[in-house]
Amino acid sequence: MSRAVVLGGTGLIGRATARRLLAAGWEVTVVGRDASRMPEDVAIAGGRFVAADRGEPGGLAAALGAGADLVVDCLCFTAEHARDLLPLLDDVGSTVMISSKAVYVDAAGNHVNSAAAPEFDGPIRESQPTMDPREDLDYRTRDGYGANKVAAERVLLDSGHPVTVLRPSKVHGEGAAKPGEWVFVKRVLDRREVLLLSRGGRGVDHPSAAGNIAALIETAANNPGRRVLNCADPDAPDALDISRTIARHFGHWWEEVLLDDDAPAGLGLHHWDRIPGIRLDMTAAGRLGYRPAGDYATTVTAELDWLVSSAGPDTSQQPGFDHEYFAPMVNYAAEDDYLATLPRNDRFSPRPPQATPAAWPAVPAGPRPRVSPGSGPCGAPRSCLR
């Protein structure tokens, strides 16, 4: 039986990888610092948890044991992290490092964390220039994250070992620490009747399902080699499409206010607000034999149901979430103040035809604004209102 060791295995990508490999018949060791974060279904399926911290001497060696057919490193953020891994790779058949699309720069040197938004000429290929490698910047900073990832990539790729570097985009899935979909799921739970979207909801930031990343990891494991691969969903929906996918999943209907560039700043913010949009080219992964687990609408459903099942009566206090990060995106008071200035007949997109909704989510008890759950899923035509 093939053996895989997943470093950071209790996180978003790690747990999806463990599930995928266990289903394919692998022996899987999940490495993390907190056993309480080990998913129950992974343990039931045969996943073995090992407590280890890569920052402690001997931690990685103890987790790896006598070797493995595959090591997946979900926590390699710096060149130092990569160098700590190198002495162990002689006993590893294939290694996959999770990097990020944040390494790419446009012709002006801008990247996704720059003050100025990057402008790429179409879908980004793996040959796109990257940031210069840096080890003198904190990887937790805007300029340091991508530069440190590049440095880590180079250490591993230059080692001569069969290392696959994966560069995902906006990762989504059950267990996410900052799930962008929460902005829309929270509105469903709070029974919001109106959705505002900045710049007409046209923003695109290519989603990457954790399940699709896991599928590409399995493909790379079965085809050891040195390479860099993008990893994103087979489709790149814009924010309006994503909001409708989520509303449709829950049988929720809201009226859409699609803001133009003259709307007040700070309204309708969301996780995918990038114009020009960012899309990753997946041709290289396809040539290797990769087949995605599903498109965005298919792969996001488990995360949506997880978000609802974990919600408490007060959605502003969702456990484990960075509420300071989400606060500007769900500023209901500012939205309501703006809506009060608009004539009712000019505010909204036309109401969609009556439809049979999906099952209404089990919403925790607590006061909510009134809305009829039988109105049908949203799907109104686009409109752009000032």
C-alpha positions as CSV (number, residue, x, y, z in Angstrom):
1,M,0.0,0.0,0.0
2,S,1.3,3.4,-0.9
3,R,2.0,5.8,2.0
4,A,1.4,9.5,2.1
5,V,2.4,12.0,4.7
6,V,0.5,15.3,4.7
7,L,2.1,18.2,6.6
8,G,-0.6,20.6,7.7
9,G,-3.0,17.8,7.2
10,T,-5.8,19.2,9.4
11,G,-6.1,22.4,7.4
12,L,-8.3,23.1,4.4
13,I,-6.1,21.6,1.7
14,G,-4.6,18.9,3.9
15,R,-7.9,17.4,5.0
16,A,-9.2,17.3,1.4
17,T,-6.0,15.6,0.3
18,A,-6.2,13.0,3.1
19,R,-9.8,12.2,2.1
20,R,-8.9,11.8,-1.6
21,L,-5.9,9.6,-1.0
22,L,-7.7,7.4,1.6
23,A,-10.5,6.8,-0.9
24,A,-7.9,5.8,-3.5
25,G,-6.5,3.2,-1.1
26,W,-3.5,5.1,0.3
27,E,-2.2,4.8,3.8
28,V,-2.3,8.4,5.1
29,T,-0.5,10.1,8.0
30,V,-1.9,13.4,8.9
31,V,0.6,15.7,10.6
32,G,-0.5,18.7,12.7
33,R,-0.1,20.4,16.0
34,D,-3.6,19.9,17.4
35,A,-5.2,16.5,17.5
36,S,-8.6,18.1,18.1
37,R,-8.6,19.4,14.5
38,M,-8.3,16.0,13.0
39,P,-11.5,15.5,11.0
40,E,-13.6,12.6,12.4
41,D,-14.3,11.2,8.9
42,V,-10.6,11.1,8.1
43,A,-9.9,9.1,11.2
44,I,-12.7,6.7,10.6
45,A,-11.5,6.1,7.0
46,G,-8.1,5.1,8.4
47,G,-6.1,8.3,8.6
48,R,-3.5,8.3,11.3
49,F,-2.7,11.6,13.2
50,V,0.8,12.4,14.3
51,A,1.4,15.5,16.4
52,A,4.5,17.4,15.2
53,D,5.7,21.0,14.8
54,R,8.1,21.6,11.9
55,G,9.8,24.3,14.0
56,E,10.9,21.8,16.6
57,P,14.1,19.8,16.0
58,G,13.3,16.3,14.8
59,G,9.6,17.1,14.3
60,L,9.5,16.4,10.6
61,A,11.8,13.3,10.8
62,A,9.6,11.8,13.4
63,A,6.4,12.4,11.4
64,L,8.0,10.9,8.2
65,G,9.4,7.8,9.9
66,A,11.0,5.4,7.6
67,G,9.9,7.3,4.5
68,A,6.9,7.7,2.2
69,D,5.8,7.4,-1.4
70,L,4.4,11.0,-1.1
71,V,4.9,14.0,1.1
72,V,2.5,16.9,0.7
73,D,3.7,20.1,2.4
74,C,0.8,22.5,2.9
75,L,2.9,24.7,5.3
76,C,6.0,25.5,3.3
77,F,6.1,29.3,3.4
78,T,9.8,30.1,3.4
79,A,13.1,28.9,2.1
80,E,14.0,27.8,5.6
81,H,10.9,25.6,5.7
82,A,12.0,24.1,2.4
83,R,15.6,23.5,3.6
84,D,14.3,21.7,6.7
85,L,12.5,19.3,4.5
86,L,15.4,18.5,2.1
87,P,17.3,16.0,4.3
88,L,14.3,13.8,4.4
89,L,13.5,13.6,0.7
90,D,16.0,10.9,-0.1
91,D,13.4,8.5,1.3
92,V,10.4,10.1,-0.5
93,G,9.1,9.0,-3.9
94,S,7.4,12.3,-4.7
95,T,6.9,15.7,-3.0
96,V,4.2,18.2,-3.5
97,M,4.6,21.8,-2.2
98,I,1.6,24.1,-2.0
99,S,2.6,27.5,-3.2
100,S,0.3,30.3,-4.5
101,K,-0.7,32.4,-7.4
102,A,0.6,35.3,-5.3
103,V,4.1,34.7,-6.7
104,Y,3.1,36.0,-10.2
105,V,3.8,39.6,-11.3
106,D,2.5,41.5,-14.3
107,A,4.6,43.6,-16.8
108,A,4.7,46.4,-14.2
109,G,5.8,44.1,-11.4
110,N,2.5,44.2,-9.6
111,H,1.2,41.1,-7.8
112,V,-2.1,40.2,-6.1
113,N,-1.0,41.7,-2.8
114,S,0.4,44.9,-4.3
115,A,-1.2,48.3,-3.6
116,A,-1.8,48.6,-7.4
117,A,-3.9,45.7,-8.8
118,P,-2.0,43.6,-11.4
119,E,-3.1,43.4,-15.0
120,F,-2.3,40.1,-16.6
121,D,-2.7,39.5,-20.4
122,G,-5.2,36.7,-20.2
123,P,-5.1,33.5,-18.2
124,I,-1.8,33.1,-16.3
125,R,0.5,30.3,-17.3
126,E,3.2,28.8,-15.3
127,S,5.8,30.7,-17.4
128,Q,4.5,34.0,-16.2
129,P,7.3,36.0,-14.4
130,T,7.3,35.8,-10.6
131,M,8.4,38.0,-7.7
132,D,12.1,37.9,-6.9
133,P,12.9,35.4,-4.1
134,R,13.3,37.1,-0.7
135,E,14.3,35.7,2.7
136,D,14.6,39.1,4.5
137,L,10.9,39.8,4.6
138,D,8.3,38.4,6.9
139,Y,6.2,36.0,4.9
140,R,3.1,37.2,6.7
141,T,3.3,40.6,5.0
142,R,1.8,41.7,1.7
143,D,5.2,42.0,0.0
144,G,6.8,39.1,1.8
145,Y,4.3,36.3,1.2
146,G,4.8,35.8,-2.5
147,A,8.5,36.5,-2.4
148,N,9.1,33.9,0.4
149,K,7.0,31.4,-1.5
150,V,9.2,31.9,-4.6
151,A,12.3,31.3,-2.4
152,A,10.8,28.1,-1.0
153,E,9.9,26.9,-4.5
154,R,13.4,27.4,-5.8
155,V,15.1,25.5,-2.9
156,L,12.9,22.5,-3.5
157,L,13.0,22.6,-7.3
158,D,16.8,23.1,-7.4
159,S,17.3,20.1,-5.1
160,G,17.1,17.5,-7.8
161,H,14.3,15.6,-6.0
162,P,11.0,15.0,-7.8
163,V,9.1,18.0,-6.5
164,T,5.8,19.3,-7.9
165,V,5.0,22.9,-6.9
166,L,1.3,23.7,-7.0
167,R,0.1,27.3,-7.4
168,P,-3.6,27.5,-6.4
169,S,-5.7,30.7,-6.5
170,K,-8.7,31.5,-4.2
171,V,-8.9,28.2,-2.2
172,H,-12.4,27.2,-1.0
173,G,-13.7,24.2,0.9
174,E,-14.9,22.9,4.2
175,G,-12.6,24.0,7.0
176,A,-11.5,27.3,5.4
177,A,-10.2,29.9,7.9
178,K,-11.5,32.9,5.8
179,P,-14.2,31.4,3.6
180,G,-15.2,34.1,1.1
181,E,-18.5,32.5,0.6
182,W,-19.4,33.4,4.2
183,V,-20.2,37.0,2.9
184,F,-23.2,35.5,1.0
185,V,-24.1,32.6,3.4
186,K,-24.3,35.1,6.3
187,R,-26.8,37.1,4.3
188,V,-28.9,34.0,3.7
189,L,-28.9,33.2,7.4
190,D,-29.7,36.8,8.3
191,R,-32.6,36.7,5.8
192,R,-31.3,39.7,3.9
193,E,-33.7,40.7,1.1
194,V,-31.2,42.8,-0.9
195,L,-27.7,42.1,-2.2
196,L,-25.3,44.9,-3.2
197,L,-22.3,44.0,-5.3
198,S,-19.5,46.4,-6.2
199,R,-18.7,47.0,-9.8
200,G,-21.7,45.1,-11.0
201,G,-20.4,41.9,-9.5
202,R,-18.1,41.5,-12.5
203,G,-15.0,40.8,-10.4
204,V,-13.2,37.5,-11.0
205,D,-10.6,35.8,-8.8
206,H,-10.3,32.2,-10.0
207,P,-11.6,29.8,-7.3
208,S,-9.5,26.7,-6.4
209,A,-11.5,24.0,-4.7
210,A,-9.6,22.1,-2.1
211,G,-11.0,18.9,-3.7
212,N,-9.6,19.9,-7.0
213,I,-6.2,20.6,-5.5
214,A,-6.3,17.1,-3.9
215,A,-7.1,15.6,-7.3
216,L,-4.1,17.3,-8.8
217,I,-1.9,16.2,-5.9
218,E,-2.9,12.6,-6.6
219,T,-2.1,13.0,-10.3
220,A,1.3,14.4,-9.4
221,A,2.0,11.6,-7.0
222,N,1.3,9.1,-9.7
223,N,3.6,10.9,-12.1
224,P,6.7,12.0,-10.1
225,G,8.8,14.8,-11.5
226,R,10.1,18.3,-11.1
227,R,7.5,20.8,-12.3
228,V,5.3,23.8,-11.5
229,L,1.5,23.6,-12.0
230,N,-1.3,26.0,-11.6
231,C,-4.3,24.7,-9.8
232,A,-7.8,26.2,-10.2
233,D,-11.4,25.1,-10.8
234,P,-12.4,24.4,-14.4
235,D,-14.5,27.5,-14.5
236,A,-13.9,31.0,-13.2
237,P,-17.3,32.5,-12.2
238,D,-17.6,36.2,-11.4
239,A,-18.9,37.4,-8.1
240,L,-22.5,37.7,-9.4
241,D,-22.5,34.1,-10.6
242,I,-21.0,33.0,-7.2
243,S,-23.7,34.9,-5.2
244,R,-26.4,33.3,-7.3
245,T,-24.9,29.8,-7.0
246,I,-25.0,30.2,-3.2
247,A,-28.5,31.7,-3.1
248,R,-29.8,28.9,-5.4
249,H,-28.2,26.2,-3.2
250,F,-30.3,27.4,-0.2
251,G,-33.4,28.3,-2.1
252,H,-33.0,31.9,-1.1
253,W,-34.1,34.9,-3.2
254,W,-32.8,38.4,-2.9
255,E,-33.0,41.5,-5.1
256,E,-29.7,42.5,-6.6
257,V,-28.3,46.0,-6.6
258,L,-25.3,45.9,-9.0
259,L,-23.3,49.0,-8.2
260,D,-21.4,51.0,-10.8
261,D,-18.1,52.8,-10.3
262,D,-19.9,55.9,-9.1
263,A,-21.4,54.2,-6.1
264,P,-20.1,55.2,-2.6
265,A,-16.9,53.5,-1.7
266,G,-17.1,50.5,0.6
267,L,-20.4,49.1,-0.5
268,G,-20.9,45.7,-2.0
269,L,-17.5,44.4,-1.1
270,H,-16.7,40.7,-1.5
271,H,-13.8,38.2,-1.8
272,W,-13.6,38.2,-5.6
273,D,-13.6,41.9,-6.4
274,R,-10.8,41.9,-9.0
275,I,-11.0,43.8,-12.3
276,P,-9.3,42.9,-14.5
277,G,-10.1,39.4,-13.4
278,I,-7.5,36.9,-12.5
279,R,-7.7,33.5,-14.2
280,L,-5.2,30.6,-14.1
281,D,-4.4,28.5,-17.2
282,M,-4.8,24.8,-16.5
283,T,-3.4,23.4,-19.7
284,A,-0.2,22.0,-18.1
285,A,-2.1,20.1,-15.5
286,G,-4.5,18.6,-18.1
287,R,-1.5,17.4,-20.1
288,L,-0.3,15.5,-17.0
289,G,-3.7,13.7,-16.9
290,Y,-5.4,15.8,-14.2
291,R,-9.2,15.6,-14.1
292,P,-11.0,18.0,-11.8
293,A,-13.3,16.7,-9.1
294,G,-15.9,19.2,-10.3
295,D,-16.7,22.8,-11.2
296,Y,-17.2,25.6,-8.7
297,A,-20.9,25.0,-8.2
298,T,-20.4,21.3,-7.6
299,T,-17.4,21.6,-5.3
300,V,-18.6,24.5,-3.1
301,T,-21.7,22.8,-1.7
302,A,-19.9,20.9,1.1
303,E,-18.4,24.2,2.3
304,L,-21.8,25.9,2.2
305,D,-23.5,23.2,4.3
306,W,-20.5,23.3,6.7
307,L,-20.9,27.0,7.2
308,V,-24.6,26.7,8.0
309,S,-24.1,23.7,10.3
310,S,-21.4,25.6,12.3
311,A,-23.3,28.9,12.6
312,G,-24.5,30.0,16.0
313,P,-27.5,32.2,16.7
314,D,-25.4,35.3,16.2
315,T,-23.7,35.1,12.8
316,S,-21.5,38.0,13.7
317,Q,-19.8,35.7,16.2
318,Q,-19.1,32.7,13.9
319,P,-16.6,30.5,15.8
320,G,-13.0,30.6,14.5
321,F,-13.6,33.4,11.9
322,D,-11.7,36.6,11.4
323,H,-14.7,38.9,11.9
324,E,-12.5,42.0,11.5
325,Y,-11.7,40.8,8.0
326,F,-15.4,40.2,7.1
327,A,-16.9,43.3,8.8
328,P,-16.5,45.7,5.8
329,M,-18.2,43.2,3.5
330,V,-21.3,42.8,5.7
331,N,-21.9,46.4,6.8
332,Y,-25.6,46.2,6.8
333,A,-26.1,49.7,8.3
334,A,-24.2,51.4,5.5
335,E,-26.1,49.3,2.9
336,D,-29.5,50.2,4.4
337,D,-28.6,53.9,4.5
338,Y,-27.6,53.8,0.8
339,L,-30.8,51.9,-0.2
340,A,-32.9,54.5,1.6
341,T,-31.6,57.1,-0.8
342,L,-32.8,55.2,-3.9
343,P,-36.3,55.4,-5.4
344,R,-37.8,51.9,-5.0
345,N,-38.7,51.5,-8.6
346,D,-35.1,52.2,-9.7
347,R,-33.3,50.1,-7.1
348,F,-33.5,46.5,-8.1
349,S,-33.1,44.1,-10.9
350,P,-36.5,42.6,-12.1
351,R,-37.8,39.8,-9.9
352,P,-37.0,36.3,-11.4
353,P,-39.8,33.9,-12.3
354,Q,-41.3,31.8,-9.6
355,A,-39.3,28.6,-9.0
356,T,-39.3,25.7,-6.6
357,P,-36.6,26.4,-4.0
358,A,-34.1,23.9,-2.6
359,A,-34.5,22.9,1.0
360,W,-34.2,25.9,3.3
361,P,-31.1,25.6,5.6
362,A,-31.5,24.8,9.2
363,V,-31.0,28.3,10.6
364,P,-30.0,28.7,14.2
365,A,-32.6,30.4,16.5
366,G,-32.5,34.1,16.8
367,P,-34.1,37.3,15.4
368,R,-33.9,37.6,11.7
369,P,-35.3,40.1,9.2
370,R,-38.5,38.7,7.6
371,V,-38.2,37.2,4.1
372,S,-40.3,34.6,2.4
373,P,-38.3,31.4,1.8
374,G,-40.7,30.4,-0.9
375,S,-39.9,33.2,-3.3
376,G,-37.6,31.1,-5.4
377,P,-33.8,31.2,-6.0
378,C,-32.3,34.4,-7.3
379,G,-31.3,34.6,-11.0
380,A,-32.4,38.1,-12.1
381,P,-30.8,39.7,-15.2
382,R,-27.8,41.9,-14.6
383,S,-28.4,45.6,-14.1
384,C,-26.0,48.4,-13.1
385,L,-27.3,51.1,-10.9
386,R,-25.7,54.2,-9.5
